[in-house]
Amino acid sequence: MMTAIILVNWNGADDTIACLESLSRMTEPHFVVIADNSSSDDSVSRIQAWIDEFGQDNPVVRGYQLLSLDENYGFAVGNNKALAAAMQRNPDYCILLNNDTEVEPDFLSKLVDFAEDDKGAKVLSPCICYYSQKTKVWFSGGQLFFGSRKNLHAEKDLEAVGKTPFPISFISGCALFFHTSLLNEQAELLYNGFFFGEEDYEFSLRMKKEGVKMMCVPQSVVYHKVGSSQKHTNDTRGLGRIYMYYHNRLICTRLYYSSLSFLLIRLLSCPLCFKYFKQYTGSYRIAWEILKRLLRDVKMHTGFSQADFSALMFDNTYFSFETSKVDAL
């Protein structure tokens, strides 16, 4: 069996190289495809230097391929471009892995062994723990429910998850192992409409609709440096991230639920969204303006573009009004 490991890098060479060093200690045969999303720093040269120095003499690693993309395509398209390159070598399985993760040496063999034993399980999740607290669970699969999802075992001790694989209906794009039969004709897995955020929610809804079996394999353990990607943006308050996630999440519900269900889900989301917007801005008036913008956007949009991402997360021009003014109490 051969597995392609897919990494996407953007101005994150330190994390990517640490991830590659972690992967190099595994015993399961694999090859790695790294898509660099047009980094503005020296990521490409540093990653290539690591491959040249350390990536040649490991018999378990069947090669590295570094794609230097011509622009920042975001998470979904970056992964899809790397998958298209990987499929030229006809792997049996692929795993999308955040570049800010590190892994246990047997994490991949545990996934492959389970996939070979249970041919019906086409999508698997390892148990993802915090890098800073390696016995504390960040994600171990989840369950979809009306308009949202629930993470299982989040914030619990790793021992509480147990060793027995269990069914899930929601998976994180942080570490997403799958059979290559799930790829479309263009060798794509993720929905290209989202530049960043909620790609895994759309994927999970699609898998549920198609009746694809998904499982968590808790013996397989990955460590995630949670929040590492946000340090590369100007979203210091977190308002942009929460807006983008609810925006994309509601679009997913519109795509996969009936019109009536979407209207109800949108209505039920309003109080929580308003609460978050008030928390991040300190203003009832501004929170109301942001909520109105959200409700308008999710009725018209089919995705969240690179231009939207830049305006929201870097330029602070997404909203036509000031979002940092705090109302006097």
N, C-alpha and C positions, 0 to 999 in steps of 0.2 A: 504494500500500500504506500502511496505517496501523497503527501499533503503540501499544499501551497499556503504559506503564511503571508498575509497581506498587511503591510504597514503603510500608513500615510503620514508624511512628515511636512510640517510647515514651521520653519524657524525653530525647530526643536531638536537639534542634533544631539544635545546632551542626553535627552530622554531616549531618542531613537538608538543611539549607540549603546546605552545601558540595556535597552531591550534586546538588541542584537547579541550583546555579550551573554545575557541570560538565556536566550534561545540557543546559543552555541553549546551550552552545557547539556542539552537534551540528547536522548538516545534514539528517539524515533526519527526515521528518515523524513526529510522535508527539504523544501527550498523556499527562499524568501524573495518576495517582490516588494520593493519600497518605491512608492510614488511620492516624489517631492513636489508639493504644490507651489512651485515657483517661489521658493523661499527668498527673502531679501537679504539674508545673512549668508554665512559660509557653510550652510548645512550640507550642500551637495558635495563639496570638496572634502569635508570632514568625514562624511559617511563613506564616500568612496575610498578615502585613505584607510579607514578602519577595515573595509572589505579587502583591500589590497594587502593589508598587513596581517589580518587575523582570520580572514574568511576562506583561505585557500587550502588549508591542511586538515580540515575536519571531515572525515569520511562519511559522517551522518548527514552533513549539510550538502545537498546536491546542487548548490549554486546560489548566487545572489544576483538579482537584477535591480538596478537603480534607474528608475524612470525620472528624468528631469522634465517635468511638465512645463508648458509654455505660459501658463497662467495658474492662478489659484482657483481650482475648480470646486473646492469645498470637500466635505467628507464623502458624500455619496458618489459623486462623479469621480473623485480621486480614487476611491476604492474600486469603482467599476472599471476604470482604465487599467488599474493594476491587475484586476481579475482577467481582463481580456488578454493581457500579456501572459499571465500565468497559465491560461488555458491552452496556449500554444504547446505546452509540455504535457497536457492531458493528465493532470492530477486526479486522484480519486476523490479527495476532499480538499476543502479550503477552509481557512479560518481568518476572519477579519480580526485584527488585534490592534488595539490602541497603541500608539508608539510610546505612551507614558505608562506602560505596564512592564512588569518583570514576572517571570514564571518559575514554578517548580520544575525540576528536570524531567519529571514524569508526566507533566500536565498533558502533553499531546498524546502520549501513548495510552493514557487512561481514556481519552476521548475516542481515539481510533479503535481501541479494543472494544469499547462499548458499541460503537457504530457497526463494527463487524459482527458483533453478537446479536444486535437488534437492528436488522436491516430496515425495519419500518420507521425507525427514528431518523429522520433526515436532517434535523437541526438539533444541535446540542449546545449547552452552556456549561462552562466550568463554574466553580464557585469563585467569585471575585472578592478578595479581601482588600482592606486598606493597606497600602504600602507602608504607611506610618504606624499601623497597628495590625500586624500580620495575622492575628487570631480573631480579628473583628470583621464580620461580613459586611461588604458594601452591596453586593448583589449576588443572588443565587437563583435567578429565575423569578418569574412572577406570573400572575394570572390577570387576564383581561376581564373587565366587567364594564357595565354600561357607560361608555364614553370615557373610560379611564383604565387604570391598571393598578395592581397592588404588588409591590415587591415582597418576596417571601424571605423570611429570616434576616431582613435588613437590620443592621446594628447589633445582631446577636453574636455570641461567641461561635467560632467555627465548629466547635464540637457539637453545638446544638443542632447543626444541620444534619449530622449523621453521615453514614457512608452509602446509603441506599439511593440510587438514582430515582428521580420522581418526575412526573409529567408537569410541564409548564405550558402556558400559552403566550407569555411575553418574554422576550429575550433582549439583552442589551447589545448594542453594536460594539461595545468595548471589547468583547471576546465572543465572536459568533462563528461557531463551527458548523459546517453544512456539507451535504453531499452535492457534488457538482451538477447533478441532474436538475437542481432547482434554478440554475442559471437560464436566462432567456437566450434567444438566438444570437444576441449581441454580446453574450457572456456577461450580462449585467445581473446584479442581485438587488441593488437598492434603487429606490425611487429617485429619479434625477431632479425632481422638482424642488427639493429642499437643499439649499447650499449647506446648511448646518442645522441639526436639531430635529429630533423625532423621526429620523429615518428608521430606527429600530421599532418604533411604535407602528409605523405604516407597514413595515415588513411583517410584524407579528399579526396585525389585522389581516394581511393578505394570506399568511400561512393558515390562519384560522379559517378563512373563507374557503381555501383550497383543501382543507382537511389534512394538512401536513402535521405529522406527529413531532413534538418538540419535547426534549427532556433536559433536566439538569443532572450533571454527573459530578457530585460533590467531592469525589476523590481527586478530581482534577482541580488544581488551585492556581490562581493568577492573582497578582498584587497590583493594585491600581493607584497611581499618584493622583488622587481625585483633585480636580480643580486646576490641574497643570495647564490646560489649554486656555483657560480664561486669562491667565497672566499676560497673554500675547495681545489682548484687546484693550480698549479704553473704557470698557464697561466696569468701572471701579465699584459702582453701587450695586450691580447685578440686575438693574431694571431691564436692560436690553435682553439679557438671557431669559428672564422670566417671561417677558413679552413674546419673544421669539418662540419659546417652547409652547406657550398656550396658543399662539397663532397657528403653529404647525400642527399641534395636537387637535385643534378644532377642525382644521382642514382635513385631517385624517378621518375624523368622525363623519364629516360631510361626504367623503369619498366612499365610506364603507357602511354607513347607516342610512336608513330611510330618511326622507325629508322631514317627517314628523319627529323622528328620534333625534335628528340633528338639531332641530329647533328646541327640543326639550333639553338636550345636553348643553347647548349654548346658553340657555336660560339658567340652568343649574350651575354653570361655571361662573356666572357673573359675580356672585357674592365673594367667592374665593379670589377671583382675579382682582376685584376692587380692593380687597383686603391687602393683597400683595402690593398693588400699585400705590396704595396709601402708605404702606410700610416703607417702600423704597423712595417715595417722594416727600412724605411728610405733609401732603396737601390733599384734602378731600376734593377740591376743585380740579386739580391736575389729574388725580386718580380717575375722576369721572370722565375727563377728556380722553385719557388713554383708553379707558374701557370702551368708550364710543368708537374710537378709532379701531380697536380690536374687533368689535362686532361688525363694523363696516368691512374691514379687510377680509375677514374669514368668509364673508358671503361672496366676495368677488375673486379672491386669489385662488390659484391652484398650487402655489408653492411659495418659496421664499428665496429670492435671487441673491446673487453675489452683490448686486447694487444695494438691495435692501439690507443685507448683512453689514456692508460697509457703512451705510448711513446710520444704522442702529448701533453698531458695536464700536465704531471708530470715529465717525464724523459728527455724531450727535445731531444729525439733520433729518432723521426719519420723521420726527414729529414737527408740526408747524408751530408748536408753542413751546415755551420754556418748561422743562420738566424738573428743574432743580429748586424752584422757589418753594419755600416752606410757609404755609399759612400760619399766621399768628394765632396762638391758642387763647 
